Amino acid sequence: MEDPPPSMPAEDEPTPGSSGPRRFPCAQCGAKLEFAAGTDGLVCPYCGRENVIGGAENAGISPHEELDLQSTLSRMEAAAPSYATESVKCQACAASIARPPNLESFACPYCGSNIVTTAESTRLIKPRGVLPFKVTRDAATLAFRGWLKSLWFAPSALKRHAAIDAAINGLYLPYWTYDCRTETPYSGQRGDYYYVTVPYTTVVNGKTVARTRQERRTRWSSASGRVRNAFDDLLVIASTSLPPEVAERLQPWDLADLKPYDDAFLAGFVAERYQVDLAAGFTVAQGLMRPQIEMTIRADIGGDEQRIADYRPAYFDMKFKHLLLPVWISAFRYLNKVYRFYVNARTGEVTGERPYSYWKIAGAVVGGLLIVGGIVAVIVAVRGS
């Protein structure tokens, strides 16, 4: 094992929500530490000592404790002091990244473009909780290989010739979670089914015959009322760099295992600054609440069908948390085209861009049409007999 230089200082690490960098030296030999995925500490690459994260500064802090949203928004609107941070923005994809220490330029983890570290100072809400990396880089690579094999309508040569085009980078994504109660007055209509007897004529053995049948009708009546809902940990991604559909496919996240935020969890990784602020995130959360509110209104109206004419939720006891959640991000090349992929660094779930075989898709469509045609031919033959 290589011996570290005597008293080797650890490099500074960026701190979301702090005014300056922190150092993470090994308590035994003083070497630079990096967070080891799948552990609860920083493992020294030289002497092997595990340095446990979480000191007196985190005593009594719960990552599940929510902060009051309304008062926080009021403080922000009144330009109250917040935590000073330094971040850099990728000019190619607009990602906002924590400035890595001692680097004048580095590759953007999203698009691979070179970023010159002209930092800008911002004031942001400090993360309350973090999910540390659990899936290792090697395990993420294996998960990516398994994902390739599972893809439907992929080119046959994809599994043999797809090559990872860049390093797999660890990235912490910013998220908000929101809790609140809602009270919603509504107006609409209730539909109740009833049946009427309707006469009709048909031809039987060449003769016109009078018959009757039951037809369903709907009787509508006015409805109004007030419903209540409670929402807990509605998750909203605070990044605009990740496509929303990709972020959704990375779920679920094991939020029950959140750790109190500590700078040490970021050692060796990159953290993205939130680009969706607290108020804009709550607007997204309101959209996530609407389907549940509408479902509750329909249940309250009752009947067989419901029409909702108008409803206007009021929001109470609003709380929030700012979280950092981990992903591995990289790209693979196939036929000279680059495709990005992402790995949930807690569950190993993989999603991303992928190529399609249009020949396989066309074959599946033709096969489906042949099956439908065969079924229709059988039905015609049976009726003809």
Contacts in CASP RR format, 6 or more apart in sequence:
PFRMAT RR
TARGET T0000
AUTHOR 0000-0000-0000
METHOD contacts of the structure
MODEL  1
MEDPPPSMPAEDEPTPGSSGPRRFPCAQCGAKLEFAAGTDGLVCPYCGRE
NVIGGAENAGISPHEELDLQSTLSRMEAAAPSYATESVKCQACAASIARP
PNLESFACPYCGSNIVTTAESTRLIKPRGVLPFKVTRDAATLAFRGWLKS
LWFAPSALKRHAAIDAAINGLYLPYWTYDCRTETPYSGQRGDYYYVTVPY
TTVVNGKTVARTRQERRTRWSSASGRVRNAFDDLLVIASTSLPPEVAERL
QPWDLADLKPYDDAFLAGFVAERYQVDLAAGFTVAQGLMRPQIEMTIRAD
IGGDEQRIADYRPAYFDMKFKHLLLPVWISAFRYLNKVYRFYVNARTGEV
TGERPYSYWKIAGAVVGGLLIVGGIVAVIVAVRGS
1 46 0 8 1.000
1 47 0 8 1.000
2 46 0 8 1.000
3 46 0 8 1.000
4 29 0 8 1.000
4 30 0 8 1.000
4 31 0 8 1.000
4 46 0 8 1.000
4 47 0 8 1.000
7 30 0 8 1.000
8 29 0 8 1.000
8 30 0 8 1.000
8 31 0 8 1.000
8 32 0 8 1.000
9 23 0 8 1.000
9 25 0 8 1.000
9 30 0 8 1.000
9 32 0 8 1.000
10 23 0 8 1.000
10 24 0 8 1.000
10 25 0 8 1.000
10 26 0 8 1.000
10 30 0 8 1.000
10 31 0 8 1.000
10 32 0 8 1.000
10 33 0 8 1.000
11 23 0 8 1.000
11 32 0 8 1.000
11 101 0 8 1.000
11 102 0 8 1.000
12 21 0 8 1.000
12 22 0 8 1.000
12 23 0 8 1.000
12 101 0 8 1.000
12 102 0 8 1.000
13 21 0 8 1.000
13 22 0 8 1.000
13 23 0 8 1.000
13 24 0 8 1.000
13 101 0 8 1.000
13 263 0 8 1.000
13 266 0 8 1.000
13 267 0 8 1.000
13 268 0 8 1.000
14 21 0 8 1.000
14 85 0 8 1.000
14 86 0 8 1.000
14 98 0 8 1.000
14 99 0 8 1.000
14 100 0 8 1.000
14 101 0 8 1.000
14 266 0 8 1.000
14 271 0 8 1.000
15 21 0 8 1.000
15 22 0 8 1.000
15 85 0 8 1.000
15 98 0 8 1.000
15 263 0 8 1.000
15 266 0 8 1.000
16 83 0 8 1.000
16 85 0 8 1.000
16 98 0 8 1.000
16 124 0 8 1.000
16 126 0 8 1.000
16 127 0 8 1.000
16 266 0 8 1.000
16 271 0 8 1.000
16 273 0 8 1.000
16 324 0 8 1.000
17 83 0 8 1.000
17 84 0 8 1.000
17 85 0 8 1.000
17 124 0 8 1.000
17 125 0 8 1.000
17 126 0 8 1.000
17 127 0 8 1.000
18 83 0 8 1.000
18 84 0 8 1.000
18 85 0 8 1.000
18 126 0 8 1.000
18 263 0 8 1.000
19 83 0 8 1.000
19 84 0 8 1.000
19 85 0 8 1.000
20 84 0 8 1.000
20 86 0 8 1.000
21 101 0 8 1.000
22 263 0 8 1.000
22 264 0 8 1.000
24 32 0 8 1.000
24 33 0 8 1.000
24 42 0 8 1.000
24 51 0 8 1.000
24 263 0 8 1.000
24 264 0 8 1.000
24 267 0 8 1.000
25 31 0 8 1.000
25 32 0 8 1.000
25 33 0 8 1.000
26 32 0 8 1.000
26 33 0 8 1.000
26 42 0 8 1.000
26 44 0 8 1.000
26 46 0 8 1.000
26 47 0 8 1.000
26 49 0 8 1.000
26 51 0 8 1.000
27 49 0 8 1.000
27 51 0 8 1.000
28 44 0 8 1.000
28 47 0 8 1.000
28 49 0 8 1.000
29 44 0 8 1.000
29 46 0 8 1.000
29 47 0 8 1.000
29 49 0 8 1.000
30 44 0 8 1.000
31 44 0 8 1.000
31 45 0 8 1.000
31 46 0 8 1.000
31 47 0 8 1.000
33 42 0 8 1.000
33 43 0 8 1.000
33 44 0 8 1.000
33 51 0 8 1.000
33 264 0 8 1.000
33 267 0 8 1.000
34 42 0 8 1.000
34 43 0 8 1.000
34 45 0 8 1.000
34 267 0 8 1.000
34 268 0 8 1.000
35 41 0 8 1.000
35 42 0 8 1.000
35 53 0 8 1.000
35 132 0 8 1.000
35 133 0 8 1.000
35 264 0 8 1.000
35 265 0 8 1.000
35 266 0 8 1.000
35 267 0 8 1.000
35 268 0 8 1.000
35 269 0 8 1.000
36 42 0 8 1.000
36 43 0 8 1.000
36 50 0 8 1.000
37 132 0 8 1.000
37 133 0 8 1.000
37 134 0 8 1.000
37 135 0 8 1.000
37 136 0 8 1.000
37 137 0 8 1.000
37 345 0 8 1.000
38 132 0 8 1.000
38 133 0 8 1.000
38 134 0 8 1.000
38 135 0 8 1.000
38 136 0 8 1.000
39 50 0 8 1.000
40 52 0 8 1.000
40 53 0 8 1.000
40 132 0 8 1.000
41 50 0 8 1.000
41 51 0 8 1.000
41 52 0 8 1.000
41 53 0 8 1.000
41 264 0 8 1.000
42 50 0 8 1.000
42 51 0 8 1.000
42 53 0 8 1.000
42 264 0 8 1.000
42 267 0 8 1.000
43 49 0 8 1.000
43 50 0 8 1.000
43 51 0 8 1.000
44 50 0 8 1.000
44 51 0 8 1.000
53 259 0 8 1.000
53 262 0 8 1.000
53 264 0 8 1.000
53 265 0 8 1.000
54 260 0 8 1.000
54 262 0 8 1.000
54 264 0 8 1.000
55 262 0 8 1.000
58 260 0 8 1.000
58 261 0 8 1.000
58 262 0 8 1.000
60 260 0 8 1.000
61 260 0 8 1.000
62 260 0 8 1.000
63 128 0 8 1.000
63 129 0 8 1.000
63 130 0 8 1.000
63 258 0 8 1.000
63 259 0 8 1.000
63 260 0 8 1.000
63 261 0 8 1.000
63 321 0 8 1.000
63 323 0 8 1.000
64 258 0 8 1.000
64 321 0 8 1.000
65 128 0 8 1.000
65 321 0 8 1.000
66 177 0 8 1.000
66 179 0 8 1.000
66 319 0 8 1.000
66 320 0 8 1.000
66 321 0 8 1.000
67 128 0 8 1.000
67 319 0 8 1.000
67 320 0 8 1.000
67 321 0 8 1.000
68 318 0 8 1.000
68 319 0 8 1.000
69 178 0 8 1.000
69 180 0 8 1.000
69 278 0 8 1.000
69 282 0 8 1.000
69 318 0 8 1.000
69 319 0 8 1.000
69 320 0 8 1.000
70 318 0 8 1.000
72 125 0 8 1.000
72 278 0 8 1.000
72 320 0 8 1.000
73 278 0 8 1.000
73 279 0 8 1.000
76 82 0 8 1.000
76 277 0 8 1.000
76 278 0 8 1.000
76 279 0 8 1.000
81 123 0 8 1.000
82 123 0 8 1.000
82 124 0 8 1.000
82 125 0 8 1.000
83 123 0 8 1.000
83 124 0 8 1.000
83 125 0 8 1.000
83 126 0 8 1.000
84 121 0 8 1.000
84 122 0 8 1.000
84 123 0 8 1.000
85 98 0 8 1.000
85 121 0 8 1.000
85 122 0 8 1.000
85 123 0 8 1.000
85 124 0 8 1.000
85 273 0 8 1.000
86 98 0 8 1.000
86 99 0 8 1.000
86 119 0 8 1.000
86 120 0 8 1.000
86 121 0 8 1.000
86 122 0 8 1.000
87 96 0 8 1.000
87 97 0 8 1.000
87 98 0 8 1.000
87 99 0 8 1.000
87 119 0 8 1.000
87 120 0 8 1.000
87 122 0 8 1.000
87 273 0 8 1.000
88 96 0 8 1.000
88 97 0 8 1.000
88 99 0 8 1.000
88 115 0 8 1.000
88 116 0 8 1.000
88 117 0 8 1.000
88 118 0 8 1.000
88 119 0 8 1.000
88 120 0 8 1.000
89 95 0 8 1.000
89 96 0 8 1.000
89 97 0 8 1.000
89 115 0 8 1.000
89 120 0 8 1.000
90 96 0 8 1.000
90 97 0 8 1.000
90 108 0 8 1.000
90 110 0 8 1.000
90 111 0 8 1.000
90 113 0 8 1.000
90 115 0 8 1.000
91 113 0 8 1.000
91 115 0 8 1.000
92 108 0 8 1.000
92 111 0 8 1.000
92 112 0 8 1.000
92 113 0 8 1.000
93 108 0 8 1.000
93 110 0 8 1.000
93 111 0 8 1.000
93 113 0 8 1.000
93 241 0 8 1.000
94 240 0 8 1.000
94 241 0 8 1.000
94 275 0 8 1.000
95 108 0 8 1.000
95 109 0 8 1.000
95 110 0 8 1.000
95 111 0 8 1.000
95 239 0 8 1.000
95 241 0 8 1.000
95 272 0 8 1.000
96 241 0 8 1.000
96 272 0 8 1.000
96 273 0 8 1.000
96 274 0 8 1.000
96 275 0 8 1.000
97 108 0 8 1.000
97 109 0 8 1.000
97 115 0 8 1.000
97 270 0 8 1.000
97 271 0 8 1.000
97 272 0 8 1.000
97 273 0 8 1.000
98 266 0 8 1.000
98 270 0 8 1.000
98 271 0 8 1.000
98 272 0 8 1.000
98 273 0 8 1.000
99 117 0 8 1.000
99 119 0 8 1.000
100 106 0 8 1.000
100 117 0 8 1.000
100 270 0 8 1.000
103 117 0 8 1.000
104 116 0 8 1.000
104 117 0 8 1.000
105 114 0 8 1.000
105 115 0 8 1.000
105 116 0 8 1.000
105 117 0 8 1.000
106 114 0 8 1.000
106 115 0 8 1.000
106 117 0 8 1.000
107 113 0 8 1.000
107 114 0 8 1.000
107 115 0 8 1.000
107 166 0 8 1.000
108 114 0 8 1.000
108 115 0 8 1.000
109 169 0 8 1.000
109 170 0 8 1.000
109 171 0 8 1.000
109 270 0 8 1.000
109 329 0 8 1.000
110 241 0 8 1.000
110 242 0 8 1.000
110 329 0 8 1.000
110 340 0 8 1.000
112 166 0 8 1.000
122 273 0 8 1.000
124 273 0 8 1.000
124 274 0 8 1.000
125 274 0 8 1.000
125 278 0 8 1.000
125 322 0 8 1.000
126 261 0 8 1.000
126 322 0 8 1.000
127 174 0 8 1.000
127 261 0 8 1.000
127 322 0 8 1.000
127 323 0 8 1.000
127 324 0 8 1.000
128 260 0 8 1.000
128 261 0 8 1.000
128 321 0 8 1.000
128 322 0 8 1.000
128 323 0 8 1.000
129 258 0 8 1.000
129 259 0 8 1.000
129 260 0 8 1.000
129 261 0 8 1.000
129 321 0 8 1.000
129 322 0 8 1.000
129 323 0 8 1.000
129 324 0 8 1.000
130 172 0 8 1.000
130 258 0 8 1.000
130 259 0 8 1.000
130 260 0 8 1.000
130 261 0 8 1.000
130 262 0 8 1.000
130 265 0 8 1.000
130 323 0 8 1.000
130 324 0 8 1.000
130 325 0 8 1.000
131 253 0 8 1.000
131 254 0 8 1.000
131 255 0 8 1.000
131 257 0 8 1.000
131 258 0 8 1.000
131 259 0 8 1.000
131 323 0 8 1.000
131 324 0 8 1.000
131 325 0 8 1.000
131 326 0 8 1.000
131 346 0 8 1.000
132 259 0 8 1.000
132 265 0 8 1.000
132 326 0 8 1.000
133 170 0 8 1.000
133 269 0 8 1.000
133 326 0 8 1.000
133 345 0 8 1.000
134 326 0 8 1.000
134 345 0 8 1.000
134 346 0 8 1.000
135 143 0 8 1.000
135 328 0 8 1.000
135 343 0 8 1.000
135 344 0 8 1.000
135 345 0 8 1.000
135 346 0 8 1.000
135 347 0 8 1.000
135 348 0 8 1.000
137 168 0 8 1.000
137 170 0 8 1.000
137 328 0 8 1.000
139 348 0 8 1.000
140 168 0 8 1.000
140 328 0 8 1.000
140 343 0 8 1.000
140 345 0 8 1.000
140 348 0 8 1.000
141 164 0 8 1.000
141 168 0 8 1.000
143 343 0 8 1.000
143 348 0 8 1.000
143 349 0 8 1.000
143 350 0 8 1.000
144 164 0 8 1.000
144 330 0 8 1.000
144 332 0 8 1.000
144 341 0 8 1.000
144 343 0 8 1.000
144 350 0 8 1.000
146 350 0 8 1.000
147 341 0 8 1.000
147 350 0 8 1.000
147 351 0 8 1.000
148 154 0 8 1.000
148 158 0 8 1.000
148 159 0 8 1.000
148 162 0 8 1.000
148 332 0 8 1.000
149 159 0 8 1.000
151 158 0 8 1.000
151 354 0 8 1.000
153 356 0 8 1.000
153 357 0 8 1.000
153 360 0 8 1.000
153 361 0 8 1.000
153 364 0 8 1.000
154 354 0 8 1.000
154 355 0 8 1.000
154 356 0 8 1.000
154 357 0 8 1.000
154 360 0 8 1.000
155 334 0 8 1.000
155 355 0 8 1.000
155 356 0 8 1.000
155 357 0 8 1.000
155 360 0 8 1.000
156 357 0 8 1.000
158 334 0 8 1.000
158 355 0 8 1.000
161 334 0 8 1.000
161 335 0 8 1.000
162 332 0 8 1.000
162 333 0 8 1.000
162 334 0 8 1.000
163 332 0 8 1.000
163 333 0 8 1.000
163 334 0 8 1.000
164 330 0 8 1.000
164 331 0 8 1.000
164 332 0 8 1.000
164 333 0 8 1.000
165 330 0 8 1.000
165 331 0 8 1.000
165 332 0 8 1.000
165 333 0 8 1.000
165 338 0 8 1.000
166 330 0 8 1.000
166 331 0 8 1.000
167 330 0 8 1.000
168 328 0 8 1.000
168 329 0 8 1.000
168 330 0 8 1.000
168 343 0 8 1.000
169 270 0 8 1.000
169 328 0 8 1.000
169 329 0 8 1.000
169 330 0 8 1.000
170 269 0 8 1.000
170 270 0 8 1.000
170 326 0 8 1.000
170 327 0 8 1.000
170 328 0 8 1.000
170 329 0 8 1.000
170 345 0 8 1.000
171 269 0 8 1.000
171 270 0 8 1.000
171 271 0 8 1.000
171 272 0 8 1.000
171 326 0 8 1.000
171 327 0 8 1.000
171 328 0 8 1.000
171 329 0 8 1.000
172 266 0 8 1.000
172 269 0 8 1.000
172 270 0 8 1.000
172 271 0 8 1.000
172 272 0 8 1.000
172 324 0 8 1.000
172 325 0 8 1.000
172 326 0 8 1.000
172 327 0 8 1.000
173 237 0 8 1.000
173 238 0 8 1.000
173 239 0 8 1.000
173 242 0 8 1.000
173 247 0 8 1.000
173 272 0 8 1.000
173 324 0 8 1.000
173 325 0 8 1.000
173 326 0 8 1.000
173 327 0 8 1.000
174 237 0 8 1.000
174 238 0 8 1.000
174 239 0 8 1.000
174 271 0 8 1.000
174 272 0 8 1.000
174 273 0 8 1.000
174 274 0 8 1.000
174 275 0 8 1.000
174 322 0 8 1.000
174 323 0 8 1.000
174 324 0 8 1.000
175 235 0 8 1.000
175 236 0 8 1.000
175 237 0 8 1.000
175 238 0 8 1.000
175 322 0 8 1.000
175 323 0 8 1.000
175 324 0 8 1.000
175 325 0 8 1.000
176 235 0 8 1.000
176 236 0 8 1.000
176 238 0 8 1.000
176 274 0 8 1.000
176 276 0 8 1.000
176 278 0 8 1.000
176 281 0 8 1.000
176 282 0 8 1.000
176 285 0 8 1.000
176 320 0 8 1.000
176 321 0 8 1.000
176 322 0 8 1.000
176 323 0 8 1.000
177 233 0 8 1.000
177 234 0 8 1.000
177 235 0 8 1.000
177 236 0 8 1.000
177 255 0 8 1.000
177 320 0 8 1.000
177 321 0 8 1.000
177 323 0 8 1.000
178 231 0 8 1.000
178 233 0 8 1.000
178 234 0 8 1.000
178 236 0 8 1.000
178 281 0 8 1.000
178 282 0 8 1.000
178 285 0 8 1.000
178 318 0 8 1.000
178 319 0 8 1.000
178 320 0 8 1.000
179 231 0 8 1.000
179 232 0 8 1.000
179 233 0 8 1.000
179 234 0 8 1.000
179 317 0 8 1.000
179 318 0 8 1.000
179 319 0 8 1.000
179 320 0 8 1.000
180 230 0 8 1.000
180 231 0 8 1.000
180 289 0 8 1.000
180 315 0 8 1.000
180 316 0 8 1.000
180 317 0 8 1.000
180 318 0 8 1.000
180 319 0 8 1.000
181 228 0 8 1.000
181 229 0 8 1.000
181 230 0 8 1.000
181 231 0 8 1.000
181 315 0 8 1.000
181 316 0 8 1.000
181 317 0 8 1.000
182 228 0 8 1.000
182 229 0 8 1.000
182 230 0 8 1.000
182 231 0 8 1.000
182 289 0 8 1.000
182 293 0 8 1.000
182 313 0 8 1.000
182 314 0 8 1.000
182 315 0 8 1.000
182 316 0 8 1.000
183 226 0 8 1.000
183 227 0 8 1.000
183 228 0 8 1.000
183 313 0 8 1.000
183 314 0 8 1.000
183 316 0 8 1.000
184 226 0 8 1.000
184 227 0 8 1.000
184 228 0 8 1.000
184 229 0 8 1.000
184 293 0 8 1.000
184 296 0 8 1.000
184 297 0 8 1.000
184 311 0 8 1.000
184 312 0 8 1.000
184 313 0 8 1.000
184 314 0 8 1.000
185 224 0 8 1.000
185 225 0 8 1.000
185 226 0 8 1.000
185 311 0 8 1.000
185 312 0 8 1.000
186 224 0 8 1.000
186 225 0 8 1.000
186 226 0 8 1.000
186 227 0 8 1.000
186 297 0 8 1.000
186 300 0 8 1.000
186 308 0 8 1.000
186 309 0 8 1.000
186 310 0 8 1.000
186 311 0 8 1.000
187 222 0 8 1.000
187 223 0 8 1.000
187 224 0 8 1.000
187 225 0 8 1.000
187 309 0 8 1.000
187 310 0 8 1.000
187 311 0 8 1.000
188 222 0 8 1.000
188 223 0 8 1.000
188 224 0 8 1.000
188 301 0 8 1.000
188 306 0 8 1.000
188 307 0 8 1.000
188 308 0 8 1.000
188 309 0 8 1.000
188 310 0 8 1.000
189 220 0 8 1.000
189 221 0 8 1.000
189 222 0 8 1.000
189 223 0 8 1.000
189 301 0 8 1.000
189 306 0 8 1.000
189 307 0 8 1.000
189 309 0 8 1.000
190 220 0 8 1.000
190 221 0 8 1.000
190 222 0 8 1.000
190 223 0 8 1.000
190 301 0 8 1.000
190 302 0 8 1.000
190 303 0 8 1.000
190 305 0 8 1.000
190 306 0 8 1.000
191 218 0 8 1.000
191 219 0 8 1.000
191 220 0 8 1.000
191 221 0 8 1.000
191 303 0 8 1.000
191 304 0 8 1.000
191 305 0 8 1.000
191 306 0 8 1.000
191 307 0 8 1.000
192 218 0 8 1.000
192 219 0 8 1.000
192 221 0 8 1.000
192 303 0 8 1.000
192 304 0 8 1.000
193 216 0 8 1.000
193 217 0 8 1.000
193 218 0 8 1.000
193 219 0 8 1.000
193 304 0 8 1.000
193 305 0 8 1.000
194 216 0 8 1.000
194 217 0 8 1.000
194 218 0 8 1.000
194 219 0 8 1.000
195 214 0 8 1.000
195 215 0 8 1.000
195 216 0 8 1.000
195 217 0 8 1.000
196 214 0 8 1.000
196 215 0 8 1.000
196 217 0 8 1.000
197 212 0 8 1.000
197 213 0 8 1.000
197 214 0 8 1.000
198 212 0 8 1.000
198 213 0 8 1.000
198 214 0 8 1.000
198 215 0 8 1.000
199 210 0 8 1.000
199 211 0 8 1.000
199 212 0 8 1.000
200 210 0 8 1.000
200 211 0 8 1.000
200 212 0 8 1.000
200 213 0 8 1.000
201 208 0 8 1.000
201 209 0 8 1.000
201 210 0 8 1.000
201 211 0 8 1.000
202 208 0 8 1.000
202 209 0 8 1.000
202 211 0 8 1.000
203 209 0 8 1.000
218 304 0 8 1.000
218 305 0 8 1.000
220 307 0 8 1.000
223 301 0 8 1.000
223 302 0 8 1.000
223 306 0 8 1.000
225 300 0 8 1.000
227 293 0 8 1.000
227 296 0 8 1.000
227 297 0 8 1.000
227 300 0 8 1.000
228 296 0 8 1.000
229 289 0 8 1.000
229 292 0 8 1.000
229 293 0 8 1.000
229 296 0 8 1.000
231 285 0 8 1.000
231 289 0 8 1.000
231 292 0 8 1.000
233 255 0 8 1.000
233 321 0 8 1.000
234 285 0 8 1.000
234 288 0 8 1.000
234 289 0 8 1.000
235 251 0 8 1.000
235 253 0 8 1.000
235 255 0 8 1.000
236 276 0 8 1.000
236 281 0 8 1.000
236 282 0 8 1.000
236 284 0 8 1.000
236 285 0 8 1.000
236 288 0 8 1.000
237 244 0 8 1.000
237 247 0 8 1.000
237 276 0 8 1.000
238 274 0 8 1.000
238 275 0 8 1.000
238 276 0 8 1.000
238 277 0 8 1.000
238 281 0 8 1.000
238 322 0 8 1.000
239 247 0 8 1.000
239 272 0 8 1.000
239 274 0 8 1.000
239 275 0 8 1.000
239 276 0 8 1.000
240 275 0 8 1.000
240 276 0 8 1.000
241 272 0 8 1.000
241 275 0 8 1.000
242 342 0 8 1.000
246 342 0 8 1.000
246 351 0 8 1.000
246 352 0 8 1.000
249 349 0 8 1.000
249 351 0 8 1.000
249 352 0 8 1.000
250 327 0 8 1.000
250 342 0 8 1.000
250 344 0 8 1.000
250 349 0 8 1.000
250 351 0 8 1.000
252 347 0 8 1.000
253 325 0 8 1.000
253 344 0 8 1.000
253 346 0 8 1.000
253 347 0 8 1.000
254 346 0 8 1.000
254 347 0 8 1.000
255 323 0 8 1.000
257 346 0 8 1.000
258 323 0 8 1.000
259 265 0 8 1.000
261 324 0 8 1.000
265 324 0 8 1.000
266 324 0 8 1.000
269 326 0 8 1.000
271 324 0 8 1.000
274 322 0 8 1.000
276 284 0 8 1.000
278 320 0 8 1.000
282 318 0 8 1.000
282 320 0 8 1.000
286 313 0 8 1.000
286 315 0 8 1.000
289 313 0 8 1.000
293 311 0 8 1.000
293 313 0 8 1.000
294 308 0 8 1.000
294 311 0 8 1.000
297 306 0 8 1.000
297 308 0 8 1.000
297 311 0 8 1.000
298 306 0 8 1.000
298 308 0 8 1.000
301 308 0 8 1.000
325 346 0 8 1.000
326 344 0 8 1.000
326 345 0 8 1.000
326 346 0 8 1.000
327 342 0 8 1.000
327 343 0 8 1.000
327 344 0 8 1.000
327 345 0 8 1.000
328 342 0 8 1.000
328 343 0 8 1.000
328 345 0 8 1.000
329 340 0 8 1.000
329 341 0 8 1.000
329 342 0 8 1.000
329 343 0 8 1.000
330 340 0 8 1.000
330 341 0 8 1.000
331 338 0 8 1.000
331 339 0 8 1.000
331 340 0 8 1.000
331 341 0 8 1.000
332 338 0 8 1.000
332 339 0 8 1.000
332 341 0 8 1.000
333 339 0 8 1.000
334 355 0 8 1.000
335 355 0 8 1.000
337 355 0 8 1.000
339 352 0 8 1.000
339 353 0 8 1.000
339 354 0 8 1.000
339 355 0 8 1.000
340 352 0 8 1.000
340 353 0 8 1.000
341 350 0 8 1.000
341 351 0 8 1.000
341 352 0 8 1.000
341 353 0 8 1.000
341 354 0 8 1.000
342 350 0 8 1.000
342 351 0 8 1.000
342 352 0 8 1.000
343 349 0 8 1.000
343 350 0 8 1.000
344 350 0 8 1.000
END
